[in-house]
Amino acid sequence: MFYRKIKLYILLVILVTACKNNNDQSKFQNESNLIEIHNDKLGIIPKDHKIYKTKDYGDMLTLYKNFKKEDSNSHYYQNLCNYTIFKIFQSDFFQKSNAEERRFFLNEMANLEYALPNLENFYNLINFMLKNEEVKVKEVMPLAKKFAKKNITQVKETIKSDVELKQKKLSHIDKGMDDILLFQRRQLLNKFSEGGH
């Protein structure tokens, strides 16, 4: 549990640093104030890692799939996954990806130990896939519940000093789950109204 907290803290530092020249820096500014690093090497992605130099969507996708094999036992693996997924989504993901890649990342994010930097990306992906009929609610609901449960726990355990940020993260999760349920209700209403005519 202690190491998971440290990994999350370090991921937040990495994301703040990586976003320096990016408009997304403000997204992580508040989180950087929460960081308490107890071991400087635990969870930190090496400075010479290829991900820092990779900007093209296709190259990032290939790199992600490669380091799933190469770096999976590293102490920074979860942070590397989160950082890379975040970067991929910032590279115009919805325009450049195909249905297979979107399904891949849906499963990837659902299976991460934590994905606090990618809360919005996860729920935006689900909504996009539902609206484009790439998945059904009954397929994504188990993944969404699993994702929500893990990340609610992470928010409560790791963000203690900034009540506003904690509430914001929990609200993202609540809104994401509500959006899925609303989509399901709209589908049922449409089905009912079509059947009634």
C-alpha positions in Angstrom: 0.0 0.0 0.0 2.9 2.4 1.0 4.6 1.7 -2.4 1.4 2.4 -4.3 1.1 5.8 -2.7 4.7 6.6 -3.5 4.3 5.5 -7.1 1.2 7.7 -7.4 3.1 10.7 -6.0 6.0 10.1 -8.3 3.7 9.8 -11.3 2.2 13.2 -10.5 5.7 14.7 -10.3 6.6 13.2 -13.7 3.4 14.5 -15.3 3.9 18.0 -13.9 7.5 18.0 -15.3 6.5 16.5 -18.6 3.7 19.0 -19.2 6.0 22.1 -18.6 5.8 23.1 -22.3 2.2 22.0 -22.7 -1.0 23.7 -21.9 -2.0 20.8 -19.8 0.4 21.8 -17.1 -2.3 23.5 -15.1 -4.2 20.2 -14.9 -1.5 18.9 -12.6 -0.3 22.0 -10.9 -2.5 21.4 -7.8 -1.5 17.8 -7.5 2.2 18.6 -7.5 1.7 20.3 -4.1 0.7 17.0 -2.6 3.8 15.1 -3.4 5.8 13.6 -0.6 8.7 11.5 -2.1 10.3 9.2 0.4 12.5 7.3 -2.0 13.8 9.2 -5.0 14.1 6.2 -7.2 10.9 4.4 -6.6 8.5 4.8 -9.6 10.5 7.4 -11.5 10.7 6.8 -15.2 14.3 7.1 -16.3 15.1 10.5 -17.9 16.5 8.7 -20.9 13.4 6.7 -21.6 12.2 6.9 -25.2 8.7 8.1 -24.2 10.0 11.5 -23.5 11.2 12.0 -27.0 8.3 10.3 -28.7 5.5 12.6 -30.0 3.9 10.9 -32.9 0.7 8.9 -32.1 1.8 5.8 -34.1 5.2 5.8 -32.5 3.8 6.2 -29.0 1.3 3.4 -29.6 4.2 1.1 -30.8 6.4 2.1 -27.9 3.5 1.5 -25.4 3.0 -2.0 -26.7 6.8 -2.7 -26.6 7.4 -1.5 -23.1 4.5 -3.7 -21.9 6.9 -6.5 -22.6 10.2 -4.8 -21.8 9.4 -2.7 -18.7 6.6 -4.7 -17.1 8.7 -5.7 -14.1 10.2 -2.3 -13.5 9.5 -0.2 -10.4 8.2 2.6 -12.7 5.9 0.5 -14.9 2.5 1.9 -13.6 3.8 5.4 -13.9 5.1 4.8 -17.4 1.7 3.3 -18.5 -0.2 6.2 -17.0 2.1 8.8 -18.5 2.1 7.2 -21.9 -1.6 6.8 -22.0 -2.0 10.5 -21.0 0.4 11.5 -23.8 -1.4 9.4 -26.4 -4.7 10.9 -25.5 -3.3 14.4 -25.9 -2.1 13.5 -29.4 -5.6 13.8 -30.9 -6.4 10.2 -30.0 -10.0 10.1 -31.0 -9.2 11.3 -34.6 -6.2 9.0 -35.0 -7.2 5.8 -33.4 -9.3 3.0 -34.7 -12.0 0.9 -32.9 -9.5 -1.8 -32.0 -7.0 0.6 -30.5 -9.8 2.3 -28.5 -10.9 -1.1 -27.1 -7.2 -1.8 -26.3 -6.9 1.4 -24.2 -10.2 0.9 -22.5 -9.0 -2.4 -21.2 -5.5 -1.1 -20.4 -6.8 1.8 -18.3 -9.3 -0.5 -16.5 -6.5 -2.9 -15.6 -4.0 -0.3 -14.3 -3.5 -0.3 -10.5 -4.5 3.4 -10.6 -5.2 5.9 -13.3 -5.8 9.2 -11.6 -4.2 11.2 -14.4 -6.4 9.5 -16.8 -9.8 9.6 -15.2 -11.3 11.9 -17.8 -9.6 10.0 -20.6 -11.2 6.8 -19.4 -14.7 8.1 -19.2 -14.4 10.2 -22.4 -13.3 7.0 -24.2 -16.3 5.0 -22.9 -18.7 7.8 -24.0 -17.1 8.0 -27.4 -17.3 4.2 -27.9 -20.9 4.1 -26.7 -22.0 6.9 -29.0 -20.2 5.3 -32.0 -21.7 1.9 -31.1 -18.3 0.3 -30.7 -19.3 -1.2 -27.3 -22.5 -1.9 -25.4 -23.2 -0.6 -21.9 -23.3 -4.2 -20.6 -19.7 -4.6 -21.9 -18.2 -1.5 -20.3 -20.1 -1.4 -17.0 -18.0 -4.1 -15.4 -14.8 -2.3 -16.5 -16.1 1.1 -15.4 -17.1 -0.3 -11.9 -13.7 -1.9 -11.5 -11.9 1.3 -12.6 -14.1 3.4 -10.3 -13.5 1.2 -7.3 -9.7 1.2 -7.6 -9.4 4.9 -8.3 -11.9 6.0 -5.5 -9.6 4.1 -3.1 -6.5 5.8 -4.6 -8.0 9.2 -4.3 -9.0 8.7 -0.7 -5.7 7.2 0.3 -3.3 9.6 -1.6 -5.0 13.0 -1.8 -5.6 14.0 1.8 -4.3 17.6 2.2 -6.1 19.1 -0.8 -9.9 18.7 -0.2 -10.8 20.5 -3.3 -8.6 18.4 -5.6 -9.9 15.2 -3.8 -13.5 16.2 -4.4 -12.7 17.1 -8.0 -11.2 13.7 -8.7 -14.2 11.9 -7.0 -16.6 14.1 -9.0 -14.9 13.0 -12.3 -15.5 9.4 -11.3 -19.1 10.0 -10.3 -19.8 12.0 -13.4 -18.3 9.3 -15.6 -20.4 6.5 -14.0 -23.5 8.8 -14.2 -22.9 9.4 -18.0 -22.8 5.6 -18.6 -26.1 5.2 -16.7 -27.7 8.1 -18.6 -26.6 6.7 -21.9 -28.2 3.3 -20.9 -31.5 5.0 -19.9 -31.6 7.0 -23.2 -31.2 3.7 -25.1 -34.0 2.1 -23.1 -36.3 5.1 -23.6 -35.5 5.1 -27.4 -36.2 1.4 -27.6 -39.4 1.8 -25.7 -40.6 4.7 -27.8 -39.8 2.9 -31.0 -41.6 -0.2 -29.9 -44.7 1.9 -28.8 -45.3 3.3 -32.4 
